[in-house]
Structures are given as structure tokens and as C-alpha cells.
Amino acid sequence: MNDAWTLVLVVGVGTIALKGAGPLLLGRRQLGPRSASVVALLAPTLLAALLVTQAFADERRLVLDARAAGLGAGGLAIVAKAPTLVVIAVAALTAALVRAV
């Protein structure tokens, strides 16, 4: 087994342990309001971090290319209150046009 698969295995086991730790440690108790609000913000924060790293990073460099243009166009479509499918289409078409040019 090489290093990559070892890392995948370790991360998988860690994920399972973290997911099981919550119910095991809390039992039937509810989270406090402050903790619940922090947990509610975790998914959008992680999604935003993933989006930024995928749109603006290339290995260890900051890049501004077609992905960034598509993200910007999609953001403008969101501000214009376009439906989700339109936002995706605008972002994809913008990225494709920038790549073609």
C-alpha cells in the first residue's frame, strides 16, 4: 500500500470516528444554541473554502483563469436572482467562452 492509500484510509477512519463521536458523547442531549449555530455554519464554510481553492488555486499558485471568470459570472447571476440552473449555465458558458478565447 502506498502513501496515498494510507492517507485515504486514515482520513476515512477519522471521518467515521468523528461522525460517531457526536451521538456517542452527547447521547440524547441537545447542543447549546451557540454550538448549534457554529455547527450550522460548518457546511457552508467548508463549501466556500472548497469553491475558492478550486476556482483560484493551481497546485501552489494563485491563478485567475476561466474558472474565476465563470465563478464571477455565476455570482452576478445569483445577485440578479436568476434560477439555479441559469446560474450554472451562465457560469459554464462564461468559462467555456474564456477558454475558447
Rosetta silent file (secondary structure, phi, psi, omega in degrees, C-alpha in Angstrom):
SEQUENCE: MNDAWTLVLVVGVGTIALKGAGPLLLGRRQLGPRSASVVALLAPTLLAALLVTQAFADERRLVLDARAAGLGAGGLAIVAKAPTLVVIAVAALTAALVRAV
SCORE:     score description
SCORE:     0.000 S_00000001
   1 L     0.000  131.592 -178.790    0.000    0.000    0.000 S_00000001
   2 L   -90.000  178.809 -174.966    1.447    3.368   -0.973 S_00000001
   3 H   -62.622  -36.416 -178.358    1.311    6.666    0.921 S_00000001
   4 H   -63.789  -45.638 -179.644   -1.775    7.960   -0.899 S_00000001
   5 H   -69.223  -32.514  175.351   -3.899    4.951    0.040 S_00000001
   6 H   -62.955  -43.381  178.640   -2.634    5.065    3.600 S_00000001
   7 H   -63.889  -42.691  177.825   -3.749    8.694    3.804 S_00000001
   8 H   -60.296  -43.120  179.626   -7.165    7.841    2.325 S_00000001
   9 H   -64.431  -44.071  179.810   -7.582    5.072    4.873 S_00000001
  10 H   -64.054  -44.192  179.590   -6.552    7.298    7.804 S_00000001
  11 H   -65.369  -39.819  177.752   -8.871   10.108    6.715 S_00000001
  12 H   -62.098  -46.186  178.469  -11.736    7.635    6.237 S_00000001
  13 H   -64.406  -41.088  177.246  -11.294    6.140    9.687 S_00000001
  14 H   -61.857  -39.999  178.592  -11.000    9.630   11.197 S_00000001
  15 H   -63.889  -45.250  178.649  -14.208   10.701    9.469 S_00000001
  16 H   -62.568  -40.502  179.703  -16.096    7.685   10.758 S_00000001
  17 H   -64.634  -42.487  179.630  -14.737    8.296   14.269 S_00000001
  18 H   -66.630  -40.914  179.534  -15.781   11.952   14.229 S_00000001
  19 H   -65.917  -34.853  179.396  -19.266   11.162   12.907 S_00000001
  20 H   -79.572  -23.126 -176.633  -19.743    8.500   15.582 S_00000001
  21 H   -67.843  -36.243 -178.122  -18.322   10.638   18.388 S_00000001
  22 H   -58.347  -61.109  179.482  -21.159   13.175   18.340 S_00000001
  23 H   -62.558  -34.487 -178.918  -24.056   10.833   19.123 S_00000001
  24 H   -66.789  -43.540 -177.449  -21.867    8.730   21.401 S_00000001
  25 H   -79.860  -35.347 -177.050  -20.693   11.667   23.514 S_00000001
  26 H   -86.188  -27.910 -176.889  -23.902   13.700   23.511 S_00000001
  27 L    63.580 -126.376 -179.535  -26.388   10.859   23.880 S_00000001
  28 L   -99.195    6.599  178.981  -29.858   12.362   23.906 S_00000001
  29 L   -75.232  151.063  177.569  -28.729   15.821   24.990 S_00000001
  30 L   -93.379  151.192  173.329  -29.191   18.786   22.682 S_00000001
  31 L   -70.205  151.998  174.366  -26.410   21.136   21.658 S_00000001
  32 L   -68.978  162.436 -176.530  -26.470   24.591   23.156 S_00000001
  33 H   -61.031  -37.515 -179.938  -27.697   27.417   20.914 S_00000001
  34 H   -68.125  -44.050  178.456  -24.189   28.788   20.366 S_00000001
  35 H   -64.990  -40.426  179.351  -22.763   25.364   19.459 S_00000001
  36 H   -63.310  -37.775  179.350  -25.709   24.619   17.180 S_00000001
  37 H   -69.107  -35.095  177.057  -25.164   27.890   15.292 S_00000001
  38 H   -67.261  -44.224  179.522  -21.471   27.053   14.820 S_00000001
  39 H   -62.824  -37.903  179.222  -22.311   23.564   13.539 S_00000001
  40 H   -64.771  -27.134 -179.316  -24.876   25.065   11.142 S_00000001
  41 H   -87.363  -10.601 -175.994  -22.161   27.287    9.651 S_00000001
  42 H   -64.119  -47.867 -176.534  -19.627   24.481    9.097 S_00000001
  43 H   -62.935  -49.493  177.913  -21.040   23.088    5.839 S_00000001
  44 H   -62.237  -34.298  178.949  -21.353   26.448    4.021 S_00000001
  45 H   -66.876  -44.793  178.097  -17.897   27.454    5.238 S_00000001
  46 H   -65.392  -38.549  177.379  -16.293   24.253    4.006 S_00000001
  47 H   -63.612  -42.647  177.930  -18.151   24.539    0.693 S_00000001
  48 H   -63.746  -40.802  178.249  -16.918   28.122    0.250 S_00000001
  49 H   -63.949  -42.225  177.800  -13.340   27.078    1.032 S_00000001
  50 H   -63.651  -43.504 -180.000  -13.545   24.248   -1.495 S_00000001
  51 H   -61.560  -45.317 -179.081  -15.020   26.565   -4.117 S_00000001
  52 H   -65.158  -44.702 -178.732  -12.302   29.192   -3.630 S_00000001
  53 H   -67.846  -33.785  178.282   -9.451   26.688   -3.740 S_00000001
  54 H   -75.372  -29.747 -177.084  -10.847   25.022   -6.855 S_00000001
  55 H   -86.496  -30.884 -171.928  -11.509   28.337   -8.624 S_00000001
  56 H  -119.794    2.591 -176.623   -8.359   30.274   -7.763 S_00000001
  57 E  -121.148  143.236  173.719   -5.631   27.726   -6.990 S_00000001
  58 E  -135.823  101.823 -172.138   -3.442   25.591   -9.199 S_00000001
  59 L    57.301 -105.541 -178.143   -1.208   23.397   -7.069 S_00000001
  60 L  -113.736   19.194 -177.499    0.647   26.062   -5.028 S_00000001
  61 E  -120.215  150.710  172.062   -0.095   29.109   -7.168 S_00000001
  62 E   -87.309  127.203 -178.872   -2.892   31.645   -7.289 S_00000001
  63 L  -129.084  145.358  172.312   -4.369   31.759  -10.794 S_00000001
  64 L  -119.187  103.578 -177.586   -7.021   33.848  -12.454 S_00000001
  65 L  -134.826 -154.619 -176.530   -8.314   31.927  -15.454 S_00000001
  66 H   -61.682  -31.737  178.788  -11.576   30.750  -16.978 S_00000001
  67 H   -62.656  -43.105  179.582  -12.693   29.204  -13.710 S_00000001
  68 H   -65.486  -39.436  178.183  -12.523   32.573  -11.952 S_00000001
  69 H   -63.777  -42.474  178.000  -14.414   34.237  -14.808 S_00000001
  70 H   -63.955  -39.911  177.901  -17.131   31.577  -14.618 S_00000001
  71 H   -63.955  -42.968  178.192  -17.378   31.990  -10.860 S_00000001
  72 H   -62.924  -43.941  178.707  -17.703   35.751  -11.235 S_00000001
  73 H   -64.765  -39.987  176.336  -20.399   35.428  -13.885 S_00000001
  74 H   -63.624  -39.493  176.694  -22.264   32.914  -11.735 S_00000001
  75 H   -61.898  -41.125  176.909  -22.032   35.300   -8.784 S_00000001
  76 H   -64.882  -37.426  177.405  -23.515   38.090  -10.875 S_00000001
  77 H   -65.774  -35.505  176.870  -26.341   35.775  -11.932 S_00000001
  78 H   -66.156  -43.168  178.679  -27.018   34.999   -8.270 S_00000001
  79 H   -61.349  -34.264  178.452  -27.118   38.714   -7.452 S_00000001
  80 L   -79.179    4.043  177.838  -29.601   39.122  -10.309 S_00000001
  81 L    62.274   37.981  176.452  -31.727   36.429   -8.594 S_00000001
  82 L   -74.979  153.119  175.826  -31.511   34.014  -11.521 S_00000001
  83 L   -63.704  159.102 -174.914  -32.711   30.422  -11.022 S_00000001
  84 H   -57.052  -44.260 -179.941  -30.073   27.855  -10.068 S_00000001
  85 H   -63.912  -35.404  176.995  -29.940   26.210  -13.499 S_00000001
  86 H   -67.312  -41.397  178.088  -29.462   29.610  -15.147 S_00000001
  87 H   -58.835  -46.260 -179.904  -26.641   30.423  -12.714 S_00000001
  88 H   -63.643  -43.570 -179.774  -24.909   27.143  -13.588 S_00000001
  89 H   -64.283  -42.858  179.214  -25.404   27.698  -17.320 S_00000001
  90 H   -62.250  -45.066 -179.905  -24.080   31.272  -17.154 S_00000001
  91 H   -63.729  -44.322 -179.054  -21.006   30.162  -15.200 S_00000001
  92 H   -66.693  -44.260  179.362  -20.295   27.240  -17.537 S_00000001
  93 H   -65.269  -40.388  178.197  -20.787   29.256  -20.699 S_00000001
  94 H   -62.629  -46.033  178.768  -18.618   32.083  -19.433 S_00000001
  95 H   -62.167  -41.127  179.140  -15.820   29.681  -18.527 S_00000001
  96 H   -64.971  -42.176  178.598  -16.111   27.968  -21.912 S_00000001
  97 H   -64.987  -41.451  178.402  -16.004   31.287  -23.788 S_00000001
  98 H   -64.977  -39.843  177.729  -12.972   32.490  -21.846 S_00000001
  99 H   -65.930  -36.354 -178.932  -11.188   29.202  -22.534 S_00000001
 100 H   -68.423  -32.729 -179.745  -12.055   29.437  -26.227 S_00000001
 101 L   -80.837    0.000    0.000  -10.584   32.939  -26.429 S_00000001
